[in-house]
Amino acid sequence: MMKIMGLLLVATIFFTACSKDDDPADNDIFIGNYKGKISYTDLGNSENNKPLADGTVNVKKLGNTYYFSFSNDIPDLNGVEFEKKGDNVLVNIDSKEGALIRIDAGKLTIAFTKDNKIWTADCQR
């Protein structure tokens, strides 16, 4: 009887853990720190420019909106909305030329232009 109960317990845990309904893109796997090359260009005031250098980007989520906090005195990029593209990939809704942010479980790529300011990042988890 103990063997049967043990097998049922293991089977239940196995099937629950392997549920197809649990897509990692629906979870918060994109939140956290990414390290790599980052830069910032302010087309209106070149004194604010930050050249390409090693740095970090911290990704946070509030509701359906993402927030990007940069190191190296680069201003934050806030209020970006995303949509799911394929398995385990998010791409910002305004994904047009000059406004692209792509996140997967291990990589963050930013080439985003807003209000004559340009944020770039090529980072890994």
N, CA, C and O atoms as CSV, one atom per row, in Angstrom:
chain,resi,resn,atom,element,x,y,z
A,1,MET,N,N,0.813,-1.189,0.000
A,1,MET,CA,C,0.000,0.000,0.000
A,1,MET,C,C,0.868,1.269,0.000
A,1,MET,O,O,0.538,2.249,-0.669
A,2,MET,N,N,1.992,1.246,0.762
A,2,MET,CA,C,2.881,2.404,0.813
A,2,MET,C,C,3.521,2.666,-0.546
A,2,MET,O,O,3.710,3.822,-0.925
A,3,LYS,N,N,3.856,1.606,-1.288
A,3,LYS,CA,C,4.460,1.776,-2.617
A,3,LYS,C,C,3.474,2.444,-3.567
A,3,LYS,O,O,3.848,3.328,-4.339
A,4,ILE,N,N,2.241,2.028,-3.509
A,4,ILE,CA,C,1.220,2.608,-4.389
A,4,ILE,C,C,1.011,4.079,-4.054
A,4,ILE,O,O,0.930,4.914,-4.955
A,5,MET,N,N,0.924,4.403,-2.771
A,5,MET,CA,C,0.753,5.800,-2.360
A,5,MET,C,C,1.962,6.634,-2.781
A,5,MET,O,O,1.806,7.772,-3.223
A,6,GLY,N,N,3.163,6.076,-2.646
A,6,GLY,CA,C,4.379,6.771,-3.063
A,6,GLY,C,C,4.398,7.029,-4.551
A,6,GLY,O,O,4.751,8.125,-4.987
A,7,LEU,N,N,4.020,6.027,-5.342
A,7,LEU,CA,C,3.972,6.189,-6.796
A,7,LEU,C,C,2.938,7.228,-7.213
A,7,LEU,O,O,3.186,8.021,-8.121
A,8,LEU,N,N,1.781,7.227,-6.554
A,8,LEU,CA,C,0.758,8.220,-6.869
A,8,LEU,C,C,1.242,9.630,-6.537
A,8,LEU,O,O,0.982,10.569,-7.290
A,9,LEU,N,N,1.929,9.777,-5.437
A,9,LEU,CA,C,2.467,11.084,-5.057
A,9,LEU,C,C,3.503,11.570,-6.066
A,9,LEU,O,O,3.470,12.728,-6.482
A,10,VAL,N,N,4.420,10.692,-6.460
A,10,VAL,CA,C,5.443,11.050,-7.449
A,10,VAL,C,C,4.803,11.382,-8.788
A,10,VAL,O,O,5.203,12.350,-9.434
A,11,ALA,N,N,3.812,10.596,-9.220
A,11,ALA,CA,C,3.135,10.853,-10.494
A,11,ALA,C,C,2.415,12.199,-10.462
A,11,ALA,O,O,2.447,12.945,-11.441
A,12,THR,N,N,1.773,12.508,-9.350
A,12,THR,CA,C,1.075,13.793,-9.230
A,12,THR,C,C,2.052,14.961,-9.321
A,12,THR,O,O,1.789,15.933,-10.029
A,13,ILE,N,N,3.157,14.877,-8.624
A,13,ILE,CA,C,4.173,15.934,-8.671
A,13,ILE,C,C,4.742,16.074,-10.074
A,13,ILE,O,O,4.924,17.191,-10.559
A,14,PHE,N,N,5.024,14.958,-10.731
A,14,PHE,CA,C,5.597,14.976,-12.081
A,14,PHE,C,C,4.647,15.649,-13.066
A,14,PHE,O,O,5.071,16.514,-13.831
A,15,PHE,N,N,3.372,15.268,-13.061
A,15,PHE,CA,C,2.427,15.834,-14.014
A,15,PHE,C,C,2.123,17.298,-13.716
A,15,PHE,O,O,1.867,18.071,-14.639
A,16,THR,N,N,2.146,17.685,-12.471
A,16,THR,CA,C,1.932,19.089,-12.124
A,16,THR,C,C,3.107,19.939,-12.572
A,16,THR,O,O,2.912,21.035,-13.097
A,17,ALA,N,N,4.314,19.457,-12.374
A,17,ALA,CA,C,5.516,20.211,-12.749
A,17,ALA,C,C,5.669,20.325,-14.248
A,17,ALA,O,O,6.292,21.274,-14.723
A,18,CYS,N,N,5.132,19.406,-15.001
A,18,CYS,CA,C,5.306,19.384,-16.455
A,18,CYS,C,C,4.086,19.886,-17.192
A,18,CYS,O,O,3.899,19.549,-18.362
A,19,SER,N,N,3.267,20.663,-16.563
A,19,SER,CA,C,2.055,21.165,-17.183
A,19,SER,C,C,2.385,22.019,-18.403
A,19,SER,O,O,3.252,22.890,-18.343
A,20,LYS,N,N,1.685,21.765,-19.513
A,20,LYS,CA,C,1.893,22.551,-20.732
A,20,LYS,C,C,1.295,23.946,-20.604
A,20,LYS,O,O,1.637,24.843,-21.374
A,21,ASP,N,N,0.404,24.131,-19.635
A,21,ASP,CA,C,-0.214,25.436,-19.437
A,21,ASP,C,C,0.724,26.422,-18.757
A,21,ASP,O,O,0.412,27.612,-18.706
A,22,ASP,N,N,1.843,25.980,-18.241
A,22,ASP,CA,C,2.765,26.836,-17.499
A,22,ASP,C,C,3.896,27.305,-18.408
A,22,ASP,O,O,5.017,26.803,-18.322
A,23,ASP,N,N,3.600,28.270,-19.281
A,23,ASP,CA,C,4.584,28.810,-20.204
A,23,ASP,C,C,5.453,29.817,-19.472
A,23,ASP,O,O,4.917,30.748,-18.870
A,24,PRO,N,N,6.774,29.671,-19.496
A,24,PRO,CA,C,7.641,30.614,-18.797
A,24,PRO,C,C,7.453,32.059,-19.239
A,24,PRO,O,O,7.740,32.969,-18.461
A,25,ALA,N,N,6.986,32.303,-20.451
A,25,ALA,CA,C,6.769,33.675,-20.907
A,25,ALA,C,C,5.638,34.346,-20.126
A,25,ALA,O,O,5.563,35.574,-20.077
A,26,ASP,N,N,4.752,33.540,-19.511
A,26,ASP,CA,C,3.687,34.096,-18.698
A,26,ASP,C,C,4.171,34.400,-17.286
A,26,ASP,O,O,3.497,35.115,-16.545
A,27,ASN,N,N,5.306,33.880,-16.910
A,27,ASN,CA,C,5.870,34.102,-15.582
A,27,ASN,C,C,6.777,35.322,-15.618
A,27,ASN,O,O,6.851,36.026,-16.625
A,28,ASP,N,N,7.449,35.558,-14.536
A,28,ASP,CA,C,8.312,36.732,-14.450
A,28,ASP,C,C,9.771,36.377,-14.678
A,28,ASP,O,O,10.649,36.901,-13.993
A,29,ILE,N,N,10.045,35.489,-15.639
A,29,ILE,CA,C,11.432,35.078,-15.879
A,29,ILE,C,C,12.257,36.196,-16.496
A,29,ILE,O,O,13.485,36.114,-16.514
A,30,PHE,N,N,11.610,37.234,-17.000
A,30,PHE,CA,C,12.331,38.316,-17.658
A,30,PHE,C,C,12.813,39.373,-16.670
A,30,PHE,O,O,13.640,40.216,-17.019
A,31,ILE,N,N,12.309,39.334,-15.456
A,31,ILE,CA,C,12.661,40.303,-14.434
A,31,ILE,C,C,14.032,39.957,-13.858
A,31,ILE,O,O,14.343,38.788,-13.633
A,32,GLY,N,N,14.844,40.979,-13.624
A,32,GLY,CA,C,16.145,40.762,-13.004
A,32,GLY,C,C,17.217,41.611,-13.642
A,32,GLY,O,O,16.922,42.556,-14.373
A,33,ASN,N,N,18.481,41.268,-13.360
A,33,ASN,CA,C,19.627,42.028,-13.839
A,33,ASN,C,C,20.243,41.387,-15.074
A,33,ASN,O,O,20.410,40.170,-15.146
A,34,TYR,N,N,20.573,42.227,-16.034
A,34,TYR,CA,C,21.276,41.819,-17.246
A,34,TYR,C,C,22.563,42.635,-17.313
A,34,TYR,O,O,22.557,43.832,-17.027
A,35,LYS,N,N,23.654,41.996,-17.686
A,35,LYS,CA,C,24.951,42.669,-17.763
A,35,LYS,C,C,25.472,42.627,-19.192
A,35,LYS,O,O,25.316,41.632,-19.900
A,36,GLY,N,N,26.097,43.732,-19.602
A,36,GLY,CA,C,26.669,43.790,-20.943
A,36,GLY,C,C,27.016,45.215,-21.315
A,36,GLY,O,O,27.348,46.025,-20.450
A,37,LYS,N,N,26.941,45.522,-22.588
A,37,LYS,CA,C,27.266,46.851,-23.109
A,37,LYS,C,C,26.001,47.700,-23.172
A,37,LYS,O,O,24.977,47.276,-23.707
A,38,ILE,N,N,26.094,48.918,-22.611
A,38,ILE,CA,C,24.963,49.842,-22.626
A,38,ILE,C,C,25.447,51.233,-23.021
A,38,ILE,O,O,26.615,51.576,-22.834
A,39,SER,N,N,24.524,52.034,-23.575
A,39,SER,CA,C,24.860,53.422,-23.913
A,39,SER,C,C,23.586,54.257,-23.927
A,39,SER,O,O,22.472,53.734,-23.897
A,40,TYR,N,N,23.787,55.578,-23.972
A,40,TYR,CA,C,22.675,56.522,-23.997
A,40,TYR,C,C,23.110,57.750,-24.781
A,40,TYR,O,O,24.206,58.272,-24.578
A,41,THR,N,N,22.243,58.205,-25.680
A,41,THR,CA,C,22.514,59.404,-26.471
A,41,THR,C,C,21.332,60.354,-26.346
A,41,THR,O,O,20.188,59.969,-26.586
A,42,ASP,N,N,21.612,61.579,-25.974
A,42,ASP,CA,C,20.597,62.636,-25.895
A,42,ASP,C,C,20.864,63.580,-27.060
A,42,ASP,O,O,21.806,64.372,-27.021
A,43,LEU,N,N,20.033,63.496,-28.099
A,43,LEU,CA,C,20.249,64.299,-29.299
A,43,LEU,C,C,20.034,65.791,-29.037
A,43,LEU,O,O,20.495,66.625,-29.817
A,44,GLY,N,N,19.343,66.134,-27.956
A,44,GLY,CA,C,19.109,67.533,-27.623
A,44,GLY,C,C,20.197,68.140,-26.753
A,44,GLY,O,O,20.323,69.362,-26.686
A,45,ASN,N,N,20.997,67.292,-26.076
A,45,ASN,CA,C,22.035,67.807,-25.182
A,45,ASN,C,C,23.152,66.762,-25.083
A,45,ASN,O,O,23.056,65.803,-24.317
A,46,SER,N,N,24.186,66.961,-25.852
A,46,SER,CA,C,25.273,65.965,-25.928
A,46,SER,C,C,26.028,65.813,-24.607
A,46,SER,O,O,26.752,64.834,-24.424
A,47,GLU,N,N,25.869,66.767,-23.685
A,47,GLU,CA,C,26.522,66.634,-22.381
A,47,GLU,C,C,25.945,65.474,-21.570
A,47,GLU,O,O,26.591,64.982,-20.645
A,48,ASN,N,N,24.733,65.036,-21.915
A,48,ASN,CA,C,24.103,63.917,-21.210
A,48,ASN,C,C,24.485,62.559,-21.780
A,48,ASN,O,O,24.122,61.530,-21.211
A,49,ASN,N,N,25.211,62.537,-22.894
A,49,ASN,CA,C,25.541,61.274,-23.554
A,49,ASN,C,C,26.407,60.386,-22.665
A,49,ASN,O,O,27.271,60.866,-21.931
A,50,LYS,N,N,26.156,59.082,-22.750
A,50,LYS,CA,C,26.953,58.071,-22.041
A,50,LYS,C,C,27.444,57.090,-23.093
A,50,LYS,O,O,26.636,56.392,-23.706
A,51,PRO,N,N,28.767,57.020,-23.319
A,51,PRO,CA,C,29.296,56.159,-24.375
A,51,PRO,C,C,29.104,54.671,-24.049
A,51,PRO,O,O,28.880,54.296,-22.898
A,52,LEU,N,N,29.195,53.858,-25.064
A,52,LEU,CA,C,29.065,52.407,-24.912
A,52,LEU,C,C,30.100,51.906,-23.915
A,52,LEU,O,O,31.297,52.138,-24.080
A,53,ALA,N,N,29.631,51.217,-22.879
A,53,ALA,CA,C,30.512,50.721,-21.822
A,53,ALA,C,C,29.838,49.546,-21.132
A,53,ALA,O,O,28.642,49.317,-21.314
A,54,ASP,N,N,30.601,48.802,-20.341
A,54,ASP,CA,C,30.032,47.731,-19.535
A,54,ASP,C,C,29.093,48.329,-18.501
A,54,ASP,O,O,29.381,49.365,-17.902
A,55,GLY,N,N,27.966,47.661,-18.301
A,55,GLY,CA,C,27.003,48.136,-17.319
A,55,GLY,C,C,25.924,47.104,-17.091
A,55,GLY,O,O,26.000,45.979,-17.587
A,56,THR,N,N,24.908,47.504,-16.327
A,56,THR,CA,C,23.797,46.608,-16.029
A,56,THR,C,C,22.467,47.288,-16.309
A,56,THR,O,O,22.342,48.512,-16.265
A,57,VAL,N,N,21.487,46.458,-16.597
A,57,VAL,CA,C,20.106,46.914,-16.746
A,57,VAL,C,C,19.262,46.040,-15.828
A,57,VAL,O,O,19.304,44.813,-15.911
A,58,ASN,N,N,18.498,46.684,-14.954
A,58,ASN,CA,C,17.584,45.961,-14.079
A,58,ASN,C,C,16.189,46.076,-14.654
A,58,ASN,O,O,15.685,47.180,-14.860
A,59,VAL,N,N,15.554,44.923,-14.919
A,59,VAL,CA,C,14.222,44.886,-15.505
A,59,VAL,C,C,13.208,44.616,-14.395
A,59,VAL,O,O,13.337,43.663,-13.627
A,60,LYS,N,N,12.193,45.486,-14.334
A,60,LYS,CA,C,11.105,45.347,-13.363
A,60,LYS,C,C,9.782,45.344,-14.113
A,60,LYS,O,O,9.680,45.871,-15.221
A,61,LYS,N,N,8.779,44.747,-13.499
A,61,LYS,CA,C,7.461,44.669,-14.123
A,61,LYS,C,C,6.402,45.096,-13.123
A,61,LYS,O,O,6.424,44.684,-11.963
A,62,LEU,N,N,5.471,45.928,-13.582
A,62,LEU,CA,C,4.321,46.316,-12.790
A,62,LEU,C,C,3.092,46.173,-13.679
A,62,LEU,O,O,2.896,46.958,-14.607
A,63,GLY,N,N,2.279,45.188,-13.400
A,63,GLY,CA,C,1.145,44.876,-14.269
A,63,GLY,C,C,1.658,44.353,-15.594
A,63,GLY,O,O,2.408,43.377,-15.630
A,64,ASN,N,N,1.258,44.996,-16.691
A,64,ASN,CA,C,1.733,44.611,-18.026
A,64,ASN,C,C,2.820,45.545,-18.538
A,64,ASN,O,O,3.184,45.485,-19.713
A,65,THR,N,N,3.342,46.406,-17.673
A,65,THR,CA,C,4.314,47.415,-18.059
A,65,THR,C,C,5.676,47.088,-17.460
A,65,THR,O,O,5.780,46.656,-16.312
A,66,TYR,N,N,6.722,47.303,-18.263
A,66,TYR,CA,C,8.092,47.022,-17.827
A,66,TYR,C,C,8.868,48.317,-17.644
A,66,TYR,O,O,8.624,49.318,-18.317
A,67,TYR,N,N,9.821,48.261,-16.701
A,67,TYR,CA,C,10.670,49.390,-16.360
A,67,TYR,C,C,12.119,48.939,-16.418
A,67,TYR,O,O,12.458,47.860,-15.931
A,68,PHE,N,N,12.981,49.768,-17.017
A,68,PHE,CA,C,14.394,49.431,-17.207
A,68,PHE,C,C,15.252,50.465,-16.486
A,68,PHE,O,O,15.250,51.644,-16.838
A,69,SER,N,N,15.983,50.008,-15.477
A,69,SER,CA,C,16.884,50.884,-14.721
A,69,SER,C,C,18.311,50.569,-15.147
A,69,SER,O,O,18.768,49.433,-15.028
A,70,PHE,N,N,19.011,51.586,-15.644
A,70,PHE,CA,C,20.360,51.435,-16.162
A,70,PHE,C,C,21.396,51.895,-15.136
A,70,PHE,O,O,21.130,52.789,-14.333
A,71,SER,N,N,22.569,51.281,-15.170
A,71,SER,CA,C,23.704,51.796,-14.403
A,71,SER,C,C,24.364,52.897,-15.234
A,71,SER,O,O,23.818,53.311,-16.257
A,72,ASN,N,N,25.526,53.369,-14.805
A,72,ASN,CA,C,26.326,54.361,-15.540
A,72,ASN,C,C,25.619,55.705,-15.709
A,72,ASN,O,O,25.864,56.419,-16.682
A,73,ASP,N,N,24.746,56.050,-14.767
A,73,ASP,CA,C,24.027,57.329,-14.798
A,73,ASP,C,C,23.171,57.514,-16.048
A,73,ASP,O,O,22.947,58.640,-16.494
A,74,ILE,N,N,22.700,56.417,-16.603
A,74,ILE,CA,C,21.793,56.481,-17.751
A,74,ILE,C,C,20.365,56.572,-17.213
A,74,ILE,O,O,19.987,55.802,-16.330
A,75,PRO,N,N,19.566,57.511,-17.743
A,75,PRO,CA,C,18.181,57.633,-17.268
A,75,PRO,C,C,17.391,56.342,-17.496
A,75,PRO,O,O,17.650,55.590,-18.435
A,76,ASP,N,N,16.422,56.110,-16.610
A,76,ASP,CA,C,15.574,54.930,-16.727
A,76,ASP,C,C,14.673,55.038,-17.951
A,76,ASP,O,O,14.366,56.132,-18.424
A,77,LEU,N,N,14.269,53.903,-18.440
A,77,LEU,CA,C,13.300,53.794,-19.531
A,77,LEU,C,C,12.067,53.141,-18.926
A,77,LEU,O,O,12.108,51.973,-18.538
A,78,ASN,N,N,10.976,53.883,-18.845
A,78,ASN,CA,C,9.809,53.436,-18.089
A,78,ASN,C,C,8.563,53.286,-18.941
A,78,ASN,O,O,8.422,53.913,-19.991
A,79,GLY,N,N,7.657,52.429,-18.458
A,79,GLY,CA,C,6.328,52.317,-19.048
A,79,GLY,C,C,6.290,51.663,-20.414
A,79,GLY,O,O,5.520,52.094,-21.272
A,80,VAL,N,N,7.092,50.640,-20.644
A,80,VAL,CA,C,7.121,49.963,-21.943
A,80,VAL,C,C,6.225,48.738,-21.890
A,80,VAL,O,O,6.348,47.914,-20.984
A,81,GLU,N,N,5.325,48.614,-22.856
A,81,GLU,CA,C,4.431,47.464,-22.928
A,81,GLU,C,C,4.963,46.460,-23.946
A,81,GLU,O,O,5.579,46.829,-24.947
A,82,PHE,N,N,4.711,45.183,-23.666
A,82,PHE,CA,C,5.243,44.102,-24.491
A,82,PHE,C,C,4.148,43.168,-24.957
A,82,PHE,O,O,3.052,43.122,-24.399
A,83,GLU,N,N,4.480,42.427,-25.995
A,83,GLU,CA,C,3.637,41.313,-26.437
A,83,GLU,C,C,4.530,40.098,-26.632
A,83,GLU,O,O,5.721,40.221,-26.916
A,84,LYS,N,N,3.942,38.945,-26.476
A,84,LYS,CA,C,4.671,37.690,-26.599
A,84,LYS,C,C,4.886,37.363,-28.072
A,84,LYS,O,O,3.949,37.423,-28.868
A,85,LYS,N,N,6.106,37.022,-28.431
A,85,LYS,CA,C,6.459,36.622,-29.799
A,85,LYS,C,C,7.060,35.224,-29.740
A,85,LYS,O,O,8.222,35.067,-29.366
A,86,GLY,N,N,6.297,34.226,-30.099
A,86,GLY,CA,C,6.820,32.869,-30.027
A,86,GLY,C,C,6.971,32.426,-28.589
A,86,GLY,O,O,6.416,33.038,-27.676
A,87,ASP,N,N,7.710,31.380,-28.397
A,87,ASP,CA,C,7.911,30.834,-27.063
A,87,ASP,C,C,8.994,31.597,-26.322
A,87,ASP,O,O,10.108,31.761,-26.820
A,88,ASN,N,N,8.659,32.061,-25.133
A,88,ASN,CA,C,9.618,32.626,-24.189
A,88,ASN,C,C,10.341,33.869,-24.687
A,88,ASN,O,O,11.497,34.087,-24.323
A,89,VAL,N,N,9.695,34.687,-25.505
A,89,VAL,CA,C,10.291,35.935,-26.006
A,89,VAL,C,C,9.257,37.047,-25.891
A,89,VAL,O,O,8.086,36.851,-26.216
A,90,LEU,N,N,9.696,38.217,-25.426
A,90,LEU,CA,C,8.852,39.406,-25.393
A,90,LEU,C,C,9.458,40.464,-26.299
A,90,LEU,O,O,10.675,40.644,-26.323
A,91,VAL,N,N,8.603,41.171,-27.050
A,91,VAL,CA,C,9.023,42.282,-27.898
A,91,VAL,C,C,8.082,43.436,-27.592
A,91,VAL,O,O,6.869,43.249,-27.502
A,92,ASN,N,N,8.650,44.644,-27.429
A,92,ASN,CA,C,7.795,45.780,-27.094
A,92,ASN,C,C,6.778,46.038,-28.185
A,92,ASN,O,O,7.030,45.774,-29.360
A,93,ILE,N,N,5.625,46.555,-27.788
A,93,ILE,CA,C,4.511,46.774,-28.702
A,93,ILE,C,C,4.858,47.817,-29.753
A,93,ILE,O,O,4.404,47.707,-30.893
A,94,ASP,N,N,5.650,48.827,-29.403
A,94,ASP,CA,C,6.064,49.861,-30.358
A,94,ASP,C,C,7.264,49.414,-31.173
A,94,ASP,O,O,8.105,50.236,-31.537
A,95,SER,N,N,7.358,48.109,-31.466
A,95,SER,CA,C,8.547,47.597,-32.155
A,95,SER,C,C,8.540,48.055,-33.610
A,95,SER,O,O,8.029,47.365,-34.492
A,96,LYS,N,N,9.100,49.200,-33.836
A,96,LYS,CA,C,9.284,49.761,-35.163
A,96,LYS,C,C,10.744,50.146,-35.256
A,96,LYS,O,O,11.482,50.034,-34.277
A,97,GLU,N,N,11.159,50.590,-36.400
A,97,GLU,CA,C,12.560,50.981,-36.544
A,97,GLU,C,C,12.897,52.073,-35.537
A,97,GLU,O,O,12.203,53.088,-35.465
A,98,GLY,N,N,13.943,51.874,-34.771
A,98,GLY,CA,C,14.358,52.842,-33.774
A,98,GLY,C,C,13.676,52.677,-32.430
A,98,GLY,O,O,13.917,53.466,-31.516
A,99,ALA,N,N,12.829,51.668,-32.291
A,99,ALA,CA,C,12.140,51.471,-31.016
A,99,ALA,C,C,11.946,49.977,-30.764
A,99,ALA,O,O,10.827,49.470,-30.839
A,100,LEU,N,N,13.023,49.287,-30.469
A,100,LEU,CA,C,12.933,47.848,-30.275
A,100,LEU,C,C,13.555,47.444,-28.946
A,100,LEU,O,O,14.682,47.824,-28.628
A,101,ILE,N,N,12.805,46.673,-28.185
A,101,ILE,CA,C,13.317,46.018,-26.991
A,101,ILE,C,C,12.887,44.565,-27.096
A,101,ILE,O,O,11.710,44.263,-27.293
A,102,ARG,N,N,13.855,43.674,-26.964
A,102,ARG,CA,C,13.577,42.244,-27.051
A,102,ARG,C,C,14.190,41.571,-25.827
A,102,ARG,O,O,15.360,41.781,-25.509
A,103,ILE,N,N,13.376,40.755,-25.140
A,103,ILE,CA,C,13.832,40.061,-23.949
A,103,ILE,C,C,13.502,38.578,-24.088
A,103,ILE,O,O,12.391,38.211,-24.472
A,104,ASP,N,N,14.474,37.739,-23.773
A,104,ASP,CA,C,14.169,36.332,-23.549
A,104,ASP,C,C,14.795,35.953,-22.213
A,104,ASP,O,O,15.315,36.818,-21.509
A,105,ALA,N,N,14.753,34.703,-21.863
A,105,ALA,CA,C,15.193,34.292,-20.527
A,105,ALA,C,C,16.658,34.626,-20.258
A,105,ALA,O,O,17.046,34.765,-19.098
A,106,GLY,N,N,17.482,34.759,-21.301
A,106,GLY,CA,C,18.903,34.984,-21.073
A,106,GLY,C,C,19.498,36.217,-21.726
A,106,GLY,O,O,20.663,36.529,-21.482
A,107,LYS,N,N,18.725,36.941,-22.563
A,107,LYS,CA,C,19.307,38.042,-23.322
A,107,LYS,C,C,18.342,39.225,-23.371
A,107,LYS,O,O,17.127,39.060,-23.486
A,108,LEU,N,N,18.919,40.417,-23.280
A,108,LEU,CA,C,18.170,41.670,-23.400
A,108,LEU,C,C,18.825,42.509,-24.481
A,108,LEU,O,O,20.025,42.778,-24.424
A,109,THR,N,N,18.036,42.925,-25.473
A,109,THR,CA,C,18.530,43.777,-26.550
A,109,THR,C,C,17.651,45.021,-26.608
A,109,THR,O,O,16.428,44.925,-26.719
A,110,ILE,N,N,18.283,46.186,-26.533
A,110,ILE,CA,C,17.544,47.448,-26.595
A,110,ILE,C,C,18.160,48.338,-27.658
A,110,ILE,O,O,19.373,48.549,-27.685
A,111,ALA,N,N,17.311,48.857,-28.534
A,111,ALA,CA,C,17.648,49.908,-29.488
A,111,ALA,C,C,16.397,50.781,-29.546
A,111,ALA,O,O,15.574,50.645,-30.452
A,112,PHE,N,N,16.266,51.668,-28.581
A,112,PHE,CA,C,15.009,52.371,-28.351
A,112,PHE,C,C,15.208,53.874,-28.442
A,112,PHE,O,O,16.091,54.432,-27.791
A,113,THR,N,N,14.379,54.531,-29.256
A,113,THR,CA,C,14.421,55.978,-29.418
A,113,THR,C,C,13.105,56.571,-28.949
A,113,THR,O,O,12.029,56.130,-29.354
A,114,LYS,N,N,13.205,57.582,-28.087
A,114,LYS,CA,C,12.008,58.268,-27.589
A,114,LYS,C,C,12.405,59.691,-27.226
A,114,LYS,O,O,13.379,59.906,-26.505
A,115,ASP,N,N,11.653,60.654,-27.725
A,115,ASP,CA,C,11.874,62.070,-27.394
A,115,ASP,C,C,13.318,62.506,-27.654
A,115,ASP,O,O,13.919,63.169,-26.809
A,116,ASN,N,N,13.880,62.144,-28.807
A,116,ASN,CA,C,15.251,62.486,-29.200
A,116,ASN,C,C,16.312,61.936,-28.251
A,116,ASN,O,O,17.394,62.506,-28.111
A,117,LYS,N,N,15.986,60.824,-27.606
A,117,LYS,CA,C,16.934,60.131,-26.732
A,117,LYS,C,C,17.019,58.678,-27.184
A,117,LYS,O,O,16.019,58.082,-27.584
A,118,ILE,N,N,18.227,58.113,-27.117
A,118,ILE,CA,C,18.446,56.751,-27.616
A,118,ILE,C,C,19.095,55.909,-26.524
A,118,ILE,O,O,20.162,56.251,-26.013
A,119,TRP,N,N,18.443,54.807,-26.172
A,119,TRP,CA,C,18.985,53.835,-25.229
A,119,TRP,C,C,19.409,52.606,-26.020
A,119,TRP,O,O,18.672,52.153,-26.896
A,120,THR,N,N,20.583,52.062,-25.724
A,120,THR,CA,C,21.009,50.814,-26.335
A,120,THR,C,C,21.541,49.874,-25.258
A,120,THR,O,O,22.117,50.307,-24.260
A,121,ALA,N,N,21.336,48.588,-25.484
A,121,ALA,CA,C,21.860,47.570,-24.580
A,121,ALA,C,C,21.990,46.267,-25.336
A,121,ALA,O,O,21.131,45.905,-26.140
A,122,ASP,N,N,23.069,45.575,-25.068
A,122,ASP,CA,C,23.286,44.213,-25.546
A,122,ASP,C,C,23.800,43.433,-24.327
A,122,ASP,O,O,25.002,43.383,-24.066
A,123,CYS,N,N,22.868,42.831,-23.595
A,123,CYS,CA,C,23.188,42.273,-22.295
A,123,CYS,C,C,22.758,40.814,-22.180
A,123,CYS,O,O,21.864,40.344,-22.883
A,124,GLN,N,N,23.422,40.127,-21.277
A,124,GLN,CA,C,23.137,38.728,-20.975
A,124,GLN,C,C,22.717,38.639,-19.514
A,124,GLN,O,O,23.045,39.511,-18.709
A,125,ARG,N,N,22.002,37.597,-19.186
A,125,ARG,CA,C,21.591,37.352,-17.796
A,125,ARG,C,C,22.783,36.962,-16.972
A,125,ARG,O,O,22.649,36.712,-15.773
